[in-house]
């Protein structure tokens, strides 16, 4: 059986160690205090910096980049480091923008990470919609990632990516057996678009876990930025009303510490 070691560095940035592989999600390493523009009148300010400095990461075999067009998923420092982080897997449109340094995937397409002495990892892109219906031309393409390799006895590792709960992401429950889920939450919204949400709310995260029934659900991308409107307290309130099986699967990681998760 393979264990998954998870280090939540902050925001969407996570170091995953599994089967001898070291994978980094959505590199964000800028210091706090800077404001960013996401386009169409939206933006945010970074409130906290990374809990682990790039120099302390060690070797990174591949980057799983859910999307490249928003600075809270790939900031200036993270972008500068991409070339030193091994392979990059991202959206097809993102791969084109990165100038051939990345493998691009559409939803439900698969690629394989292979290296001598290690079990290959089958990486499947999962659907995301980073906002309300018809928002894709404005917010751009986003994908999640399902990671499957020998030894994951309780199911694969799924990274939701920035998405609301909609029929596309519900397909994950129908098509995959998830053991460990990293859920991008935060209930993102902006003043210019009122009540519209751009990532999963606490209620949606709980509902999604009821569908996929993971062994472990780890919330990420809920802190460190001004545009997050539902943090840990909101999720815990929602969990109080959830079925026991869902409540027990949620696990909060101390930011910056490596934690072993049975997979």
N, C-alpha and C positions, 0 to 999 in steps of 0.2 A: 504494500500500500504506500502511495506517495502522500506526504504531507505538503500542504501549501503554506509557505511562510509569507506573511503579508506585512508590509511596512507602509502605513498611511503617512505620506510625507506632508500632505496638506492639500485641500481642494480636491481635484480629481487625480492627483499624482500619487501613484501607489507603486511600490516595488514588490513584484511577485517572484518568489523563488519556488520552483517546482521541478522535480525530475532533473535537477542539475542545471536548469535554465534560470536566467535572471532577466525578467521582463519588466519594463517600466511603462506605466500608462500616463498619457497626457502630461508631458513635462512642463511644469510651471515653477520657475526658480527665481523670479524677480523678487526684490525686496518689497516690503509693504509701503503704502503711502501714495503710490502712483495711481492716476485715473486713466481709464481706457475707454475708447469708443468702439462699440460693436456694430455701428451702422444704423441708419433709419431712426436716429434720435435716441438710441439706447446706449447705455454705457454703465460703468461701475468703477469703484475704487477698491484696490486690494488692501485688506486690513491686516493680514498677518503674512509673514514670510514662510518659506519652507522649513520644516523641522529637521531636514537632512540636507546638507550642502552637497552640490554635485561632486566635489572632490572626495566626499566620504561614501559615495554610492558603491564604489568598486565597479567591476565589469558589468556592463549592460549588454545582453545579447540581442535584444530587439525592443523597439518601442511600439506600443499599441496606441495609436493616435486616433481617437474617436472623430476628431475633426481639427482642421488647422486654422479655421477662419476666425476664431474667437480667442482673445488673449487670456481668458480664464481657463483655457484648455491647452494653449500653446503660447506662452508669453515670449518676450524678447530673449531672455536668458535661455529658456528651453529651446527656442528655435536655433540659437547659436550653437547649442550642444548636440543637435541631432546627428551631425556627421560623426561624432565620437561615440555614439550609442549603438552602433551596429545597425541592423536592418530596421526599417520603419514600415509598418503596415497601417494603412489608413483608407479613407474613401478614394474612389477613382478620381474624383475631381481634385482632391487634396494631393494625390500622387502627382498629378499633372502640374499643379502649382509648385510642388517641391522639386520639380526639375529632374525627375527620373531617379531620385534617391529613395523612392518608396514603392512598395507594392500596393496597388490600389484594388479595393474590393467593393462590389455592390452587395446589397443585402442578400444573404444566403449563399454567397460565393465563398469558396474555401481555398486556403493556401496551406502549405506545410513548412514549418521550421525544422530543419534537419542539421545535425552536426555529429561528428564522430564521437562515440562513447556515450551518447545520450539518446533517450527515446524521442522520436519525432513528435512534435506538437502539431496537431491539426487545428488550424485557426479558421473559424467560420464567422463571417460578418453577420450580425443580426440587425433587424430593422430598428430605426429610430425616427421619430418626428419631433424636432426640436422646437415645438410650439403648436399653436392651434391649427385647425384644418386650413389648407391652402397657404401655409406660411413658408413652405420649403423654398420657393424662389427668393424669399427675403433672407431667411436665416441660413440657407445652404444645406448641404448634405451632411449627415452624421451617421455613424454606425456604432454598434456595440460589438463585442467579441465573445465568442464561445471557444474555450480552450479545452481540447481533449487529448489525453495521452495515456499511455499504459500506466496503470497503478492508481487511477482515480476511481476507487471502488464505489464511492458514494455519489458519483456523478461529476460532470464537468464543471469547470470554472466559467462563470458568465459575468461579463462586465456590461452593464446596461447601456452605458453611454448617456449623453444628454437627451432625454426623451420624456414626453408625456406618456401616459397610459392610453394606448389606442389599439385598434385591432392588429396592426402590424407587430407591435411588441408582444401582444398576447400570444402570437404564434410561437413564441419561445416555449411556452408551457405545453403546446401541442406537439412540438417537434424535438425538444431536447430534454434530457434528464439532468437537472442542475443540482450539483452538490454544494457549491459555494457561489454566492451571488454578491457582487459588488454593485450597489445600487446608487446611481447618481440621483440625488434628491434635492432638497432646498426650495422647491416651489418657486422658482425664479419668476419674477415679474418686474415690470418697469413702469414708471409713472406715465410715459407717453402712450402705453397700450393698456392702461387700466388693469382690470382683473385678469387679463389673459396670462396664462402660465406657459413657461418654456422648459421646465423640467418637472419631474414627478413631485407631487405633493406628498405629505405624510400619508394621507388616506390612500392615494394611488400606490405608494410603496407597499403598504400593508396588504392592499388588494392583490398586487402582483405576487407577493410572497405566498398568499393563499392559493394562487394559481400554480406557481412553479414548485412549491413545497420544498425549498432547499434545506439542506442540513444546517447551513449557516448563511445568514444574510448580513452583510457589512455595509452600513451607510457610508458614503463618501460624497464629496462635492456638496456639502451642506454648510460649510463654514469658511471663514477667511476672506469673504467678499461682501460688499454692501448689498448686492442685488439678490442675495439669498434671503428669503422671507419665512422659511420654515426650517428651523434648526433642530437640534436634538430634543428640546423640550416639546416641540410640536409632534415629533414622531413618537415620543414616549407617551404623550397624551392619547394619541391614536391607538397605540399598542394596548393601552388599558382596556379598550373596547374590543380588541381583536381576539380570535380564538386562541386557546392556550398554545397550540402547535405553532402558530405564527409568532406569538410573543417569545417563545423559547428559542426560535431560530435567530433572532436579531442579536448581534454582538457589536458593541462599540469598542473600537480599537483606540488605545492611547496613541496620539499622534506622535510619530517619530520613533516608536518602538516596534521591533520585529516580533510578530506573534505567529505561532504555529497554529494552523487550522486543519483539523483532520479532514482529509478529502478521500 
